[in-house]
Amino acid sequence: MLTGFTCPGCGSTRGLHRLLHGDVIAAFEFNPLMVVSLPFLLYALWRYTFAAVSGKPLQRRQLAPRYIWMLVAVIMSFWFFRNTRFYPFPPI
């Protein structure tokens, strides 16, 4: 609200609500990045839950720095694109 720009996560809660009600298109319109990243987040949640329930230690996998920087670049690119007039969905 301070700057007038929408953040990369704006609309995630409303999008998740629409997704849980089966409306994938509306969820994508609220926040496309959330819809695309949700399978990866669910996989991470499943791994942690499985490790907690089974009592087995969680195998640590470390991402190479280039993948972390690519993730930062994707989020920043989405943030910039979302605040241009070329973004295809109405502002939230």
N, C-alpha and C positions, 0 to 999 in steps of 0.2 A: 504494500500500500504506500510505502514511503517513496519509492521511485516510480511507480506506475508500470513496472515491468513484471511479467509473470516469471516465476521461478521454474526450474526444470521439473519440480515435483508438484506444482500446482495442478489440482484436479485429480490427484492420485486416489484420494479417499472416495470421491464421487465416482471415479472410474471403477474402482474396486467394487463399490456398491452396485453399479450397473452390471459389472461382470458377474457378480454373484447372483444377479437376477436374470442372467442369460443374455443380456444385451451387449454383445461384443462390439458392435459398431459404435454405440454411445460411449462405451468405455474407451475405445480408441480415440474418439473425438475429445474426450476429457483430457487424456494423457497417453499418447501413443508410446512413449518411452516406457511407461509403467506396464503396458500390455505386453510389449516385446520382452522386457526384462523379467516378467513374472515367472516364467518357467525356470530361469536360473535361480531366482530367489527361493522358489518352492523346492528345488533340488537341494539347495544348501540347508533349508529347514528340515528336509527329510533326512539328510546325513546326520545333522546334529541330534535329531529326535531318535533315530535308530541307534546312535552311539549311546545316548542316555538310557534308552530302554534296555538295550542288550548288555550294558555294562562294559562294553569293549571300548578301549581308548580310541578317540577320534584320530584317524591318520591325518597328519598335517600335510597339506599340499600348499606349496608356496608359489604364487604367480611370479613370473618373470617381470621385472620392472617395465618392460615394453608393453605388456598387456595392461598393466595398471595405468600407464600413460595413455594408451589407446582408449581405455574406459573413460578417463578424464576428458579426453578430446571429444568423444562421442557425446558425453553429457554437456560439455561446454558448447559444442556445435548445435545440439538440440536447443539449448537455452538461447543462443543467439538467433537461430532460425525461428524459434517460437515468437520472438519479439519483433519480427519483421512483418511487413505487409504481405509477404508471400506465403505466410503460414496459412494453410487451407481452412482452418477451423476458426470460428469466432472466438474472441478473447473470453476468458472465464471471469 
